Amino acid sequence: MTEGRTAWIFPGQGSQDVGMGRDLYDASPAARALFDRADEVLGRPLSRLCFEGPADALGATSNAQPAIYVMSLACLTAAREAGPLPAPAFVAGHSLGEYTALAAVNAFSFEDGLQLVAQRGRLTEEAAKATPGGMAAILGLDEDLVQALCTEAGAEVCNINAPGQIVIGGREDALARAMELASARGARRAVRLDVAGAFHTSLMGSAVEAFGRAVSSTEMRAPEAPFVANDGGRPLTDPVTIAEELVHQLTHPVQWVRCVRFLASEGVTHVIELGPGRVLTGLVKRIAPEIGLRNINDAATARA
C-alpha cells in the first residue's frame, strides 16, 4: 500500500444556482474555452443557462446533468491552469460524476462525454415522466435494515452515501410506505428529496436500451488512472467493463461508501472534489475521516 496518494472525485449533483461557473468563465481562459466548446457541441447556449437561468430550466434533468459535467471539468481545467494538481492514483464520481471522472482521465473526450451526459439527461428525464416516482433520504438506519424495509414496501435502494445516510426510491405509494416503515423502525428522519424521478432504480429501465446504444457507439479508452466504479466500489481500467458500468448504474444503486472505503484501503490520504457544491467532501469526512480534503468549486478555490 502506497502512502500519500491522492484521488479526484466528482459530484453528480450540487448547488445548481443560477450564476454557476460565471466566475470561472471570467477568470480562467481555459474554463471559458470549455464552456464555449460545450455550447458548440450541444448546439445550444448551456453556458448562458448556467450564468443567467432561468432556475427552473437549469434544474431540469436534461440541462442539470450536462451543466454539472461542464462545471466540474471547468473547475479541473481552471485549477490545472493555476498550478499543478497532484496526479490522481484513482478517480471516482457519484452517479453522473462517473462521466466527469472518466473524461478527467481521458477515457473518452470532453465532447463525447458531454454528448453521453446530454443523452443520459434526456433519456432519464423521459423515463421519469413515463414512470413517475420519487426519492427520499433515510437517516439513522443501517444498510441491511433499509434494504429489508424497501423489499417489504416495494421500493429500492438508490444511493448508499454514508453510514446512516441512504437514499431510496420508487413509485409514490411504495416510497411513502417505505418512509413509514423507516420511521417506525427507528430512523432519525425520512426526508423526501426534490428530484424529478426515482433515479438508480428499475423505474429508469425504459432508458437502458437507447442509452446502451449511445454508450456502445462512443469511443472508450483505458483511463489514465483507475476508475473506482459506483457498482461495488471496484477499480476498472478495461473500456468494455467501464461502458457496461455506465449503463448498469442507470438502474442500480450508487455504492459510495464502498468507493470511499476502497480509496482509504489503497492508501489514499487526500481527496480533491471538483465541481459544484461540497457534498462529496462531507460524505468522505463521515466515511473515512482520516483522509484530507480539498474542494474546488469556483475560481477562488481553483487558485488556492
C-alpha positions as CSV (number, residue, x, y, z in Angstrom):
1,M,0.0,0.0,0.0
2,T,1.5,3.3,-1.1
3,E,1.3,6.3,1.3
4,G,0.4,9.8,0.3
5,R,-1.9,9.0,-2.7
6,T,-4.5,11.5,-4.0
7,A,-7.9,10.8,-5.6
8,W,-10.0,13.1,-7.6
9,I,-13.8,12.8,-7.0
10,F,-16.6,14.4,-8.9
11,P,-20.2,15.1,-7.8
12,G,-23.4,14.0,-9.6
13,Q,-25.3,16.9,-8.0
14,G,-24.5,20.2,-6.4
15,S,-25.7,23.7,-5.9
16,Q,-27.2,24.3,-9.3
17,D,-27.7,28.0,-8.6
18,V,-28.1,30.5,-11.4
19,G,-24.6,32.0,-11.9
20,M,-22.8,28.7,-11.5
21,G,-19.5,28.9,-13.3
22,R,-19.6,32.5,-14.2
23,D,-16.6,33.4,-12.1
24,L,-14.6,30.6,-13.7
25,Y,-15.6,31.8,-17.1
26,D,-14.4,35.3,-16.3
27,A,-11.2,34.4,-14.5
28,S,-9.9,31.4,-16.5
29,P,-9.3,31.3,-20.2
30,A,-9.2,27.6,-20.1
31,A,-12.5,27.3,-18.4
32,R,-14.0,29.8,-20.7
33,A,-12.9,27.8,-23.7
34,L,-14.5,24.7,-22.2
35,F,-17.9,26.4,-21.7
36,D,-17.7,27.8,-25.2
37,R,-16.9,24.4,-26.6
38,A,-19.9,22.9,-24.7
39,D,-22.2,25.4,-26.4
40,E,-20.8,24.4,-29.8
41,V,-21.1,20.6,-29.1
42,L,-24.7,20.8,-27.8
43,G,-25.8,23.5,-30.3
44,R,-27.5,25.5,-27.5
45,P,-26.3,28.1,-25.0
46,L,-25.7,25.9,-22.0
47,S,-23.3,28.5,-20.6
48,R,-25.9,31.2,-20.7
49,L,-28.3,28.9,-18.9
50,C,-25.8,28.3,-16.2
51,F,-25.0,32.0,-15.8
52,E,-28.4,33.6,-16.3
53,G,-31.0,30.9,-15.8
54,P,-34.0,30.7,-15.5
55,A,-33.6,28.5,-12.5
56,D,-36.4,26.0,-13.3
57,A,-34.8,25.3,-16.8
58,L,-31.3,24.9,-15.3
59,G,-32.7,22.5,-12.7
60,A,-34.4,20.2,-15.3
61,T,-32.6,16.9,-15.6
62,S,-31.8,17.3,-19.3
63,N,-30.0,20.5,-18.5
64,A,-28.7,19.9,-15.0
65,Q,-26.7,16.9,-16.0
66,P,-24.6,18.5,-18.8
67,A,-24.3,21.7,-16.7
68,I,-22.7,19.8,-13.8
69,Y,-20.4,17.8,-16.1
70,V,-19.1,21.0,-17.7
71,M,-18.9,22.9,-14.5
72,S,-16.9,20.1,-12.8
73,L,-14.4,19.9,-15.7
74,A,-14.2,23.7,-15.8
75,C,-13.1,23.5,-12.1
76,L,-10.5,21.0,-13.0
77,T,-9.3,23.0,-16.0
78,A,-9.0,26.2,-14.0
79,A,-7.2,24.5,-11.2
80,R,-4.7,23.0,-13.6
81,E,-4.2,26.4,-15.3
82,A,-3.5,28.0,-11.9
83,G,-0.8,25.4,-11.0
84,P,-0.1,21.7,-11.0
85,L,-2.5,19.4,-9.2
86,P,-1.4,16.2,-7.6
87,A,-1.8,13.4,-10.1
88,P,-4.6,11.0,-9.1
89,A,-3.9,7.5,-8.1
90,F,-7.7,6.9,-8.6
91,V,-10.7,8.8,-9.8
92,A,-14.3,8.3,-8.8
93,G,-17.6,10.1,-9.3
94,H,-21.0,9.9,-7.7
95,S,-23.7,8.9,-10.2
96,L,-23.3,11.5,-13.1
97,G,-19.9,12.3,-11.7
98,E,-18.6,9.0,-13.1
99,Y,-18.7,10.6,-16.6
100,T,-16.7,13.6,-15.4
101,A,-14.2,11.3,-13.7
102,L,-13.7,9.3,-16.9
103,A,-13.3,12.5,-19.0
104,A,-10.8,13.8,-16.5
105,V,-8.5,10.8,-17.1
106,N,-9.2,10.7,-20.9
107,A,-11.3,7.5,-21.0
108,F,-13.2,9.5,-23.6
109,S,-13.1,13.0,-24.9
110,F,-14.7,16.0,-23.3
111,E,-17.0,16.2,-26.3
112,D,-18.0,12.6,-26.4
113,G,-18.6,12.6,-22.6
114,L,-20.8,15.7,-23.0
115,Q,-22.9,14.1,-25.7
116,L,-23.3,11.0,-23.5
117,V,-24.3,13.1,-20.5
118,A,-26.8,15.0,-22.6
119,Q,-28.3,11.8,-23.8
120,R,-28.4,10.4,-20.3
121,G,-30.2,13.6,-19.0
122,R,-32.8,13.5,-21.8
123,L,-33.5,9.7,-21.5
124,T,-33.7,9.7,-17.7
125,E,-36.0,12.7,-17.8
126,E,-38.2,10.9,-20.3
127,A,-38.2,7.7,-18.1
128,A,-39.1,9.8,-15.0
129,K,-42.1,11.2,-16.8
130,A,-43.1,7.8,-18.3
131,T,-42.9,6.0,-14.9
132,P,-43.4,8.6,-12.1
133,G,-41.6,8.1,-8.8
134,G,-39.5,9.9,-6.2
135,M,-36.6,9.5,-3.8
136,A,-36.1,10.0,-0.1
137,A,-33.2,10.1,2.3
138,I,-33.3,7.7,5.2
139,L,-31.2,8.9,8.1
140,G,-30.0,6.8,11.1
141,L,-30.6,3.2,9.8
142,D,-28.1,0.7,8.6
143,E,-28.0,-0.6,5.1
144,D,-29.4,-4.1,5.8
145,L,-32.4,-2.7,7.6
146,V,-33.1,-0.1,4.8
147,Q,-32.8,-2.9,2.2
148,A,-35.3,-5.0,4.2
149,L,-37.9,-2.3,4.5
150,C,-37.5,-1.4,0.8
151,T,-38.2,-5.1,-0.1
152,E,-41.3,-5.1,2.1
153,A,-42.6,-1.8,0.7
154,G,-41.7,-2.4,-3.0
155,A,-39.1,0.5,-3.0
156,E,-35.4,0.3,-3.9
157,V,-32.1,1.5,-2.5
158,C,-30.7,4.2,-4.8
159,N,-27.6,5.7,-3.0
160,I,-25.6,4.4,-0.1
161,N,-24.0,7.7,0.7
162,A,-22.5,7.4,4.2
163,P,-23.1,5.3,7.3
164,G,-26.7,6.1,8.3
165,Q,-27.4,8.1,5.1
166,I,-29.1,6.0,2.5
167,V,-31.4,7.2,-0.4
168,I,-34.3,5.1,-1.5
169,G,-36.6,5.5,-4.5
170,G,-39.7,4.0,-6.2
171,R,-43.3,4.7,-7.2
172,E,-45.1,7.1,-4.9
173,D,-47.1,4.5,-3.0
174,A,-44.0,2.3,-2.4
175,L,-41.9,5.3,-1.4
176,A,-44.5,6.5,1.1
177,R,-44.8,3.0,2.6
178,A,-41.0,2.7,2.9
179,M,-40.8,6.0,4.6
180,E,-43.5,5.0,7.1
181,L,-41.6,1.7,7.8
182,A,-38.3,3.6,8.3
183,S,-39.8,5.9,10.8
184,A,-41.5,3.0,12.7
185,R,-38.2,1.2,12.8
186,G,-36.2,4.0,14.4
187,A,-35.0,6.2,11.5
188,R,-33.9,9.6,12.8
189,R,-35.5,11.2,9.7
190,A,-37.1,10.2,6.4
191,V,-36.9,13.1,4.1
192,R,-38.4,13.4,0.6
193,L,-35.9,14.8,-2.0
194,D,-36.7,17.4,-4.6
195,V,-35.9,15.3,-7.7
196,A,-37.7,14.5,-10.9
197,G,-37.9,10.8,-10.6
198,A,-36.6,7.6,-9.0
199,F,-33.1,7.5,-10.3
200,H,-30.9,4.5,-9.9
201,T,-33.9,2.2,-9.7
202,S,-35.8,-0.1,-12.1
203,L,-38.1,2.8,-12.9
204,M,-35.3,4.1,-15.2
205,G,-35.5,0.8,-17.2
206,S,-37.0,2.5,-20.3
207,A,-33.8,4.5,-20.7
208,V,-31.5,1.5,-20.8
209,E,-31.7,0.3,-24.4
210,A,-31.3,3.7,-26.1
211,F,-28.6,4.7,-23.7
212,G,-26.8,1.4,-24.2
213,R,-26.6,2.2,-27.9
214,A,-25.2,5.6,-27.2
215,V,-22.5,4.2,-24.9
216,S,-21.6,1.4,-27.4
217,S,-21.1,4.0,-30.2
218,T,-18.8,6.1,-28.0
219,E,-15.0,5.6,-28.4
220,M,-13.7,4.4,-25.0
221,R,-10.1,4.2,-23.9
222,A,-8.3,2.8,-20.9
223,P,-8.3,5.6,-18.3
224,E,-5.0,7.2,-17.3
225,A,-5.8,6.4,-13.7
226,P,-8.0,3.5,-12.3
227,F,-11.7,4.4,-12.2
228,V,-13.5,3.3,-9.0
229,A,-17.0,2.4,-10.1
230,N,-20.2,3.0,-8.2
231,D,-21.1,-0.6,-8.6
232,G,-19.4,-2.1,-5.6
233,G,-16.5,0.3,-5.3
234,R,-14.2,-1.6,-7.5
235,P,-11.5,-0.2,-9.8
236,L,-12.0,-0.5,-13.5
237,T,-9.5,0.0,-16.3
238,D,-11.0,-2.0,-19.2
239,P,-13.0,0.1,-21.6
240,V,-15.6,-2.6,-22.2
241,T,-16.2,-3.1,-18.5
242,I,-16.4,0.7,-18.0
243,A,-19.0,1.0,-20.7
244,E,-21.1,-1.7,-19.1
245,E,-20.9,0.1,-15.7
246,L,-22.2,3.3,-17.2
247,V,-25.4,1.5,-18.4
248,H,-25.7,-0.6,-15.3
249,Q,-25.7,2.4,-13.0
250,L,-28.9,3.8,-14.5
251,T,-30.9,1.1,-12.7
252,H,-28.7,0.2,-9.8
253,P,-27.6,1.9,-6.6
254,V,-24.5,4.2,-6.1
255,Q,-22.3,2.4,-3.6
256,W,-20.4,5.5,-2.5
257,V,-19.5,4.1,0.9
258,R,-17.7,1.2,-0.8
259,C,-15.9,3.6,-3.2
260,V,-14.5,5.7,-0.4
261,R,-13.5,2.7,1.8
262,F,-11.7,1.3,-1.2
263,L,-9.8,4.5,-1.7
264,A,-8.8,4.5,2.0
265,S,-7.8,0.9,1.9
266,E,-5.5,1.7,-1.1
267,G,-3.6,4.3,0.8
268,V,-5.4,7.4,-0.4
269,T,-4.6,10.2,2.1
270,H,-6.0,13.2,0.2
271,V,-9.1,13.7,-1.9
272,I,-9.9,16.6,-4.2
273,E,-13.6,17.2,-5.0
274,L,-14.0,19.1,-8.3
275,G,-17.4,20.5,-9.1
276,P,-20.4,22.5,-7.7
277,G,-21.0,22.3,-4.0
278,R,-19.2,20.2,-1.4
279,V,-21.5,17.2,-0.9
280,L,-18.9,14.6,-1.5
281,T,-16.2,16.0,0.8
282,G,-18.8,16.0,3.5
283,L,-19.6,12.3,2.8
284,V,-15.9,11.4,2.7
285,K,-15.4,13.0,6.1
286,R,-18.0,10.8,7.6
287,I,-16.8,7.6,5.9
288,A,-13.0,8.0,6.2
289,P,-12.3,10.9,8.5
290,E,-8.5,10.3,8.3
291,I,-8.5,11.4,4.6
292,G,-7.5,15.1,3.9
293,L,-10.0,17.1,1.9
294,R,-9.8,19.8,-0.7
295,N,-12.8,21.2,-2.5
296,I,-12.5,23.1,-5.8
297,N,-15.9,24.6,-6.8
298,D,-15.2,28.2,-8.1
299,A,-12.4,30.5,-9.3
300,A,-11.1,31.3,-5.8
301,T,-10.7,27.6,-4.7
302,A,-9.2,26.8,-8.1
303,R,-6.4,29.2,-7.3
304,A,-5.9,28.2,-3.7
